[in-house]
Amino acid sequence: MPLPIVAIVGRPNVGKSSLLNCLARRRISIVEPTPGVTRDRVSAVLEYNQRWFELMDTGGMEFESSKDLAADVERQIEHALRDASVIVFVVDIREAVTPLDLEVARRLRTVKVPVIVAANKADTEHVANQVGELYALGFEPIIPVSAKHGRGRHELVDAILARLPPESAEAPPEVAMKIAIVGKRNAGKSTFVNALAGSERVIVSEIPGTTRDSVDVRFEKDGLNYIAIDTAGLRKRKSLQNDIDFYSMTRAMESVRRADVVLFLIDAALPISMVDKHLGASIAAEYKPAVLVVNKWDLAEGRATPDDYTDYLTKLLPGLDYAPLAFVTAKDGRNVERTIDLARALYKEASTRVGTSQLNRALDEAVRKLVPPSPQATLPKIYFATQVAILPPTIVFFVNNPDLFTEDYRRFLENKFRDILPFAEVPLRLFFRMHHEEDEDKPKKRRRKA
């Protein structure tokens, strides 16, 4: 059963995103004084007193706005209102009730769920007492809060919990995998996420930079629950125009770090760019299992074959040469679900642990193939190897001197282990540590018995 939704609504710049972050007790939504920063429905799953709900931030209600994407933002708000179990109507207590506040109130009267008024920016007791005029909105309770300072948070949470349906006592189902969807602008990330969700969960537009924040979208497949993280399209650092662009890029990389698998979307209609190359290097540096998702393949068919494109990406994205490819057309849903199956297989592969004996048989085979070169008079020697972690598979080589092993030989071992061990398509993390051979001959001290 889906979690009940608590939707945060209101006109622009009343502090909706700040309130989401305050209630979630962590930074989820981008907070900027610029109107229109929030466009998609940004949400977080919260638990208070063993009650669970999904708190959802929405874009500012502007009604007859002629701005770009206004209709798309409005449609996202409609979805939130339709699905909400409780609505938190945010107003600015420092300002008189505006015509836009009244218009929001008029619209909320048609919604058949409880409405709580959060009088935000009540940073002091004096300001908090100025709630009288807000009764003209026609809703109660009215709770003074300060999202900036956390004032009134407990009172607001209590009001929400009192109005939640009984199913809020059920914990959300366990998430089988978190998947970050990344790529440069207009690669089709939001279209891909909507195809997974089976609905217009995030805005899709030809306007570059439509998605600004990272948006978690829950979906179910084959009885398992997943989170797809839609991220802002990346661009060159020198092209970042403002703080919003900077935060968007930072959030996208944070999403890569908290994901189990990364889907790196590449636009088949365009050549690989420096943004693609930098993003590929960043994914490789985080040691995340990744699928190179070649989107808009319908535009490339007839001009290139999958084998041709695989060779092309291997040359231009060498740091991800182990990553498998998926050829999709997200707007038609073509191969989208198969890509999730592939991501699931990679997650399982990256969770594999091999025994020390199997690992050292692979090591013996690798050393017979190529003995470690010696840049110094001392010969490099590997005594044994052991796997110490998963996600990513992490292998430690105990050697006579770590400095004797070159980067080229490290890459050779990595590639050889992929050939021999069940790690063909996931990143491997290798470490070389000092091991003194004579330590093997030292007698172990007996523990004194009392």
C-alpha positions as CSV (number, residue, x, y, z in Angstrom):
1,M,0.0,0.0,0.0
2,P,1.5,3.4,-0.9
3,L,2.3,5.8,1.8
4,P,-0.1,8.7,2.5
5,I,1.2,12.0,1.0
6,V,1.4,15.3,2.8
7,A,1.6,18.0,0.1
8,I,3.2,21.4,0.8
9,V,1.6,24.1,-1.4
10,G,1.5,27.9,-1.6
11,R,2.4,30.8,-3.8
12,P,6.1,31.3,-4.7
13,N,8.7,32.4,-2.2
14,V,6.8,31.6,1.0
15,G,9.4,29.0,2.1
16,K,7.9,25.7,1.0
17,S,11.2,24.1,0.2
18,S,12.7,25.4,3.5
19,L,9.8,23.8,5.4
20,L,10.3,20.5,3.6
21,N,14.0,20.5,4.7
22,C,13.0,21.6,8.2
23,L,10.5,18.8,8.7
24,A,12.9,16.2,7.0
25,R,15.7,17.5,9.2
26,R,18.1,17.4,6.3
27,R,18.6,19.4,3.1
28,I,16.5,17.8,0.3
29,S,15.1,20.7,-1.7
30,I,17.2,23.5,-3.2
31,V,16.4,26.7,-1.3
32,E,16.9,30.0,-3.2
33,P,15.2,33.4,-3.1
34,T,14.6,33.1,-6.8
35,P,11.0,32.3,-7.6
36,G,10.4,29.1,-9.6
37,V,13.3,27.1,-8.3
38,T,11.1,24.1,-7.4
39,R,9.4,22.7,-10.5
40,D,9.0,19.0,-9.9
41,R,7.5,17.3,-6.9
42,V,10.4,16.8,-4.5
43,S,9.6,14.4,-1.7
44,A,11.0,12.6,1.3
45,V,9.7,9.7,3.3
46,L,9.4,10.6,7.0
47,E,8.7,8.8,10.2
48,Y,7.4,10.4,13.4
49,N,6.2,8.4,16.4
50,Q,6.0,5.2,14.3
51,R,3.8,7.0,11.7
52,W,5.0,7.1,8.2
53,F,4.2,9.5,5.3
54,E,5.7,11.0,2.2
55,L,6.2,14.8,2.5
56,M,6.0,16.4,-1.0
57,D,7.3,19.9,-2.0
58,T,5.6,21.5,-5.0
59,G,6.2,24.5,-7.2
60,G,4.8,27.9,-6.4
61,M,1.2,28.4,-7.5
62,E,1.1,31.3,-10.0
63,F,-2.1,30.4,-11.9
64,E,-2.2,32.6,-15.0
65,S,1.6,32.9,-15.2
66,S,3.0,33.1,-18.8
67,K,6.5,31.9,-17.7
68,D,8.1,28.9,-19.4
69,L,7.1,25.6,-17.9
70,A,4.2,27.2,-15.9
71,A,1.7,24.7,-17.3
72,D,4.0,21.8,-16.5
73,V,4.6,23.0,-12.9
74,E,0.8,23.5,-12.5
75,R,0.2,19.9,-13.7
76,Q,2.7,18.6,-11.1
77,I,0.8,20.6,-8.4
78,E,-2.5,19.0,-9.6
79,H,-1.0,15.6,-9.2
80,A,0.1,16.4,-5.6
81,L,-3.3,17.8,-4.7
82,R,-5.1,14.8,-6.2
83,D,-2.9,12.2,-4.3
84,A,-2.6,14.1,-1.0
85,S,-4.0,12.9,2.3
86,V,-3.1,16.1,4.1
87,I,-2.2,19.5,2.7
88,V,0.1,22.1,4.3
89,F,-0.7,25.5,3.0
90,V,2.3,27.8,3.5
91,V,1.9,31.5,3.8
92,D,4.3,34.3,4.8
93,I,3.2,35.6,8.2
94,R,5.2,38.8,7.7
95,E,3.1,39.9,4.8
96,A,-0.5,40.8,4.5
97,V,-2.7,38.2,2.9
98,T,-2.1,38.6,-0.8
99,P,-4.6,38.1,-3.7
100,L,-2.5,35.1,-4.7
101,D,-2.8,33.6,-1.2
102,L,-6.6,34.1,-1.5
103,E,-6.6,32.4,-4.9
104,V,-4.7,29.4,-3.5
105,A,-7.2,29.2,-0.6
106,R,-10.1,29.3,-3.0
107,R,-8.6,26.4,-5.0
108,L,-7.9,24.3,-1.9
109,R,-11.6,24.5,-0.8
110,T,-12.4,22.1,-3.7
111,V,-10.0,19.5,-2.2
112,K,-11.7,17.1,0.2
113,V,-8.7,16.5,2.5
114,P,-7.6,18.3,5.7
115,V,-5.7,21.6,5.2
116,I,-3.2,23.0,7.7
117,V,-2.0,26.6,7.4
118,A,1.7,26.9,8.2
119,A,2.4,30.6,8.9
120,N,6.1,30.6,8.0
121,K,8.8,33.1,8.8
122,A,7.5,33.5,12.4
123,D,11.1,33.9,13.6
124,T,10.1,35.6,16.9
125,E,7.3,35.4,19.4
126,H,6.1,38.9,18.4
127,V,5.7,37.9,14.7
128,A,4.2,34.6,15.7
129,N,1.3,36.4,17.4
130,Q,0.3,38.2,14.2
131,V,-1.8,35.3,12.9
132,G,-5.2,37.1,13.1
133,E,-5.5,38.2,9.5
134,L,-4.7,34.6,8.3
135,Y,-8.2,33.4,9.5
136,A,-9.5,35.2,6.4
137,L,-8.1,32.2,4.4
138,G,-10.8,30.0,5.9
139,F,-8.7,27.2,7.2
140,E,-7.7,25.9,10.7
141,P,-5.5,25.2,12.4
142,I,-3.1,28.0,11.7
143,I,0.4,27.2,13.1
144,P,3.2,29.8,13.3
145,V,6.5,28.2,12.2
146,S,10.0,29.3,11.3
147,A,11.5,26.9,8.8
148,K,14.7,28.7,9.1
149,H,15.1,28.2,12.8
150,G,12.9,25.1,13.4
151,R,10.4,27.0,15.5
152,G,6.9,25.4,15.6
153,R,8.1,22.2,13.9
154,H,6.8,19.9,16.6
155,E,3.4,21.6,16.7
156,L,3.1,21.3,12.9
157,V,4.2,17.6,12.9
158,D,1.6,16.9,15.6
159,A,-1.1,18.5,13.5
160,I,-0.1,16.5,10.5
161,L,-0.1,13.2,12.4
162,A,-3.5,13.9,13.9
163,R,-5.0,14.1,10.4
164,L,-3.2,11.2,8.7
165,P,-5.2,8.1,7.7
166,P,-4.7,4.8,9.6
167,E,-2.4,3.3,7.0
168,S,0.3,5.8,8.0
169,A,1.2,3.3,10.8
170,E,2.6,0.9,8.2
171,A,6.3,1.2,7.4
172,P,7.2,1.6,3.8
173,P,8.3,-1.5,1.9
174,E,12.1,-2.2,1.8
175,V,13.8,-0.7,-1.2
176,A,15.6,-3.3,-3.2
177,M,17.9,-0.8,-5.1
178,K,18.5,2.9,-5.5
179,I,19.2,3.9,-9.1
180,A,20.7,7.3,-10.1
181,I,19.8,8.6,-13.5
182,V,22.5,11.0,-14.7
183,G,23.6,12.6,-17.9
184,K,24.0,15.9,-19.6
185,R,21.1,18.3,-20.4
186,N,18.3,17.0,-22.6
187,A,19.6,13.4,-22.6
188,G,16.1,12.2,-21.7
189,K,16.6,11.4,-18.0
190,S,13.1,12.7,-16.9
191,T,11.5,10.8,-19.8
192,F,13.2,7.6,-18.7
193,V,12.1,8.1,-15.1
194,N,8.5,8.7,-16.2
195,A,8.6,5.5,-18.2
196,L,9.6,3.7,-15.0
197,A,7.0,5.3,-12.9
198,G,4.2,4.8,-15.5
199,S,3.1,8.4,-15.1
200,E,4.2,12.0,-15.4
201,R,6.2,12.1,-12.2
202,V,8.7,14.7,-13.4
203,I,8.5,17.4,-15.9
204,V,9.7,16.6,-19.5
205,S,10.5,19.6,-21.6
206,E,12.8,20.6,-24.5
207,I,13.9,23.6,-22.5
208,P,17.4,22.8,-21.2
209,G,17.8,22.7,-17.4
210,T,14.2,21.9,-16.6
211,T,15.1,19.5,-13.8
212,R,17.0,21.5,-11.1
213,D,16.9,19.2,-8.1
214,S,17.4,15.5,-7.5
215,V,14.0,13.9,-7.4
216,D,13.4,10.4,-5.8
217,V,10.7,8.5,-7.6
218,R,9.5,5.2,-6.2
219,F,8.3,2.4,-8.5
220,E,7.7,-1.3,-8.3
221,K,8.8,-4.1,-10.7
222,D,8.4,-7.8,-10.3
223,G,7.3,-7.4,-6.7
224,L,10.4,-5.4,-5.7
225,N,10.4,-1.7,-4.8
226,Y,13.0,0.7,-6.3
227,I,13.9,4.3,-6.1
228,A,14.9,6.1,-9.3
229,I,16.7,9.4,-8.7
230,D,16.2,11.9,-11.5
231,T,19.0,14.4,-11.5
232,A,19.7,17.8,-13.1
233,G,21.4,17.7,-16.4
234,L,25.1,18.5,-16.1
235,R,26.9,21.1,-18.1
236,K,30.4,22.6,-18.2
237,R,31.5,24.2,-15.0
238,K,32.4,27.4,-16.8
239,S,28.8,27.5,-18.1
240,L,27.2,27.5,-14.6
241,Q,25.2,30.7,-14.5
242,N,24.1,30.9,-10.8
243,D,23.9,29.2,-7.5
244,I,21.0,27.1,-8.6
245,D,23.1,25.5,-11.4
246,F,25.9,24.9,-8.9
247,Y,23.6,23.2,-6.4
248,S,22.0,21.2,-9.1
249,M,25.3,19.8,-10.2
250,T,26.3,19.1,-6.6
251,R,23.1,17.3,-5.9
252,A,23.5,15.2,-9.0
253,M,26.9,14.0,-7.8
254,E,25.5,13.3,-4.3
255,S,22.9,11.2,-6.0
256,V,25.6,9.1,-7.6
257,R,27.2,8.5,-4.3
258,R,24.0,7.4,-2.5
259,A,22.9,5.2,-5.4
260,D,23.5,1.4,-5.7
261,V,23.7,1.6,-9.5
262,V,24.1,4.5,-11.9
263,L,22.4,4.7,-15.3
264,F,24.5,7.1,-17.4
265,L,22.2,8.4,-20.1
266,I,23.9,9.3,-23.4
267,D,22.1,11.0,-26.3
268,A,22.6,8.8,-29.4
269,A,21.8,11.8,-31.6
270,L,24.8,13.8,-30.4
271,P,28.5,13.1,-30.3
272,I,30.2,12.4,-26.9
273,S,31.1,15.8,-25.3
274,M,33.5,16.9,-22.6
275,V,30.6,16.9,-20.2
276,D,30.0,13.2,-21.0
277,K,33.7,12.4,-20.5
278,H,33.9,14.3,-17.2
279,L,30.8,12.6,-15.9
280,G,32.0,9.2,-16.9
281,A,35.3,9.8,-15.0
282,S,33.3,11.0,-12.0
283,I,31.2,7.8,-12.0
284,A,34.3,5.6,-12.3
285,A,36.0,7.5,-9.4
286,E,33.0,6.6,-7.2
287,Y,33.4,2.9,-8.0
288,K,29.7,2.6,-8.8
289,P,28.2,-0.2,-11.0
290,A,27.0,1.6,-14.1
291,V,25.0,1.0,-17.3
292,L,25.7,3.2,-20.3
293,V,22.2,3.9,-21.4
294,V,22.2,5.0,-25.1
295,N,18.9,6.9,-25.3
296,K,17.1,8.1,-28.5
297,W,18.4,5.0,-30.3
298,D,15.6,5.3,-32.7
299,L,17.4,8.4,-34.1
300,A,20.6,6.5,-34.6
301,E,19.3,3.2,-36.1
302,G,20.4,2.9,-39.7
303,R,23.4,5.1,-39.1
304,A,25.2,2.9,-36.6
305,T,25.0,-0.6,-35.2
306,P,25.1,-1.5,-31.5
307,D,28.6,-2.9,-32.1
308,D,29.8,0.3,-33.8
309,Y,28.5,2.4,-30.9
310,T,30.1,0.0,-28.3
311,D,33.5,0.5,-29.9
312,Y,32.9,4.3,-30.1
313,L,32.1,4.5,-26.4
314,T,35.0,2.3,-25.4
315,K,37.4,4.7,-27.1
316,L,35.8,7.9,-25.7
317,L,34.9,6.6,-22.2
318,P,37.8,4.3,-21.3
319,G,37.3,4.6,-17.6
320,L,33.9,2.8,-18.0
321,D,35.0,0.2,-20.6
322,Y,33.7,-2.6,-18.3
323,A,30.2,-1.1,-18.1
324,P,27.5,-2.8,-20.2
325,L,25.4,-0.9,-22.7
326,A,21.6,-0.6,-23.0
327,F,20.0,0.8,-26.2
328,V,16.7,2.5,-25.4
329,T,14.1,4.8,-26.6
330,A,12.7,6.2,-23.4
331,K,9.8,8.2,-25.0
332,D,8.3,4.9,-26.2
333,G,9.4,2.9,-23.2
334,R,11.5,0.7,-25.4
335,N,14.0,-1.5,-23.4
336,V,13.5,0.6,-20.3
337,E,12.4,-2.3,-18.1
338,R,15.2,-4.5,-19.4
339,T,17.7,-1.8,-18.4
340,I,16.4,-2.1,-14.8
341,D,16.9,-5.9,-15.0
342,L,20.5,-5.3,-16.1
343,A,21.0,-2.8,-13.3
344,R,19.7,-5.4,-10.8
345,A,22.2,-8.0,-12.2
346,L,25.1,-5.5,-11.8
347,Y,24.0,-4.8,-8.2
348,K,24.1,-8.6,-7.5
349,E,27.5,-8.9,-9.2
350,A,28.9,-6.0,-7.1
351,S,27.6,-7.8,-4.0
352,T,29.5,-11.0,-4.7
353,R,32.2,-12.2,-2.4
354,V,34.7,-14.8,-3.6
355,G,36.8,-17.1,-1.4
356,T,40.5,-16.5,-0.7
357,S,41.5,-19.7,-2.4
358,Q,39.5,-18.8,-5.6
359,L,41.0,-15.4,-5.5
360,N,44.6,-16.6,-5.2
361,R,44.1,-19.1,-8.0
362,A,43.1,-16.2,-10.2
363,L,46.2,-14.3,-8.9
364,D,48.5,-17.2,-9.8
365,E,47.1,-17.3,-13.3
366,A,47.5,-13.5,-13.7
367,V,51.1,-13.6,-12.5
368,R,52.0,-16.5,-14.8
369,K,50.6,-14.4,-17.6
370,L,52.6,-11.3,-16.7
371,V,55.2,-11.0,-13.9
372,P,55.2,-7.6,-12.1
373,P,57.8,-5.4,-13.9
374,S,60.6,-4.2,-11.7
375,P,61.3,-0.4,-11.9
376,Q,63.9,-0.8,-9.1
377,A,66.6,-3.3,-8.2
378,T,64.2,-5.0,-5.7
379,L,61.8,-7.5,-7.4
380,P,58.1,-6.9,-6.7
381,K,56.4,-9.8,-5.0
382,I,52.8,-10.6,-4.3
383,Y,52.3,-13.0,-1.4
384,F,48.5,-13.4,-1.4
385,A,45.3,-11.5,-2.0
386,T,42.0,-11.4,-0.1
387,Q,38.6,-9.7,-0.7
388,V,37.8,-7.4,2.2
389,A,34.5,-5.8,1.1
390,I,31.7,-5.7,-1.5
391,L,29.9,-2.8,-3.2
392,P,32.4,-2.4,-4.7
393,P,34.3,-5.6,-4.6
394,T,37.5,-4.6,-2.8
395,I,40.7,-6.7,-2.9
396,V,43.8,-6.3,-0.9
397,F,47.2,-7.6,-2.2
398,F,49.8,-8.2,0.4
399,V,53.2,-7.5,-1.2
400,N,56.8,-6.8,-0.2
401,N,56.7,-3.1,-1.2
402,P,53.5,-1.3,-2.6
403,D,55.7,1.3,-4.3
404,L,57.1,-1.3,-6.7
405,F,53.7,-1.9,-8.4
406,T,52.9,0.5,-11.3
407,E,49.5,1.8,-12.3
408,D,49.7,-0.2,-15.5
409,Y,50.1,-3.4,-13.5
410,R,47.2,-2.5,-11.3
411,R,45.1,-2.1,-14.4
412,F,46.4,-5.4,-15.7
413,L,45.3,-7.2,-12.5
414,E,41.9,-5.5,-12.5
415,N,41.2,-6.6,-16.1
416,K,42.5,-10.1,-15.5
417,F,40.4,-10.5,-12.4
418,R,37.3,-9.4,-14.4
419,D,38.1,-12.1,-17.0
420,I,38.5,-14.9,-14.4
421,L,36.3,-13.9,-11.5
422,P,32.5,-13.1,-11.4
423,F,33.2,-9.3,-11.7
424,A,33.1,-8.9,-15.4
425,E,31.0,-5.7,-15.6
426,V,31.5,-3.9,-12.2
427,P,34.3,-1.7,-10.9
428,L,37.0,-3.3,-8.7
429,R,38.9,-1.5,-5.9
430,L,42.4,-2.7,-5.5
431,F,44.9,-2.0,-2.6
432,F,48.5,-3.0,-2.2
433,R,49.7,-3.4,1.4
434,M,53.1,-4.2,2.9
435,H,53.5,-7.8,4.2
436,H,56.7,-9.0,5.8
437,E,57.5,-12.6,4.6
438,E,59.5,-13.3,7.8
439,D,56.3,-12.7,9.8
440,E,55.1,-16.1,8.6
441,D,57.9,-17.9,10.4
442,K,57.5,-16.1,13.8
443,P,56.0,-18.4,16.4
444,K,52.7,-17.1,17.7
445,K,52.6,-16.2,21.4
446,R,50.4,-18.3,23.5
447,R,47.7,-16.5,25.5
448,R,48.3,-17.0,29.2
449,K,45.5,-18.9,30.9
450,A,44.3,-17.8,34.3
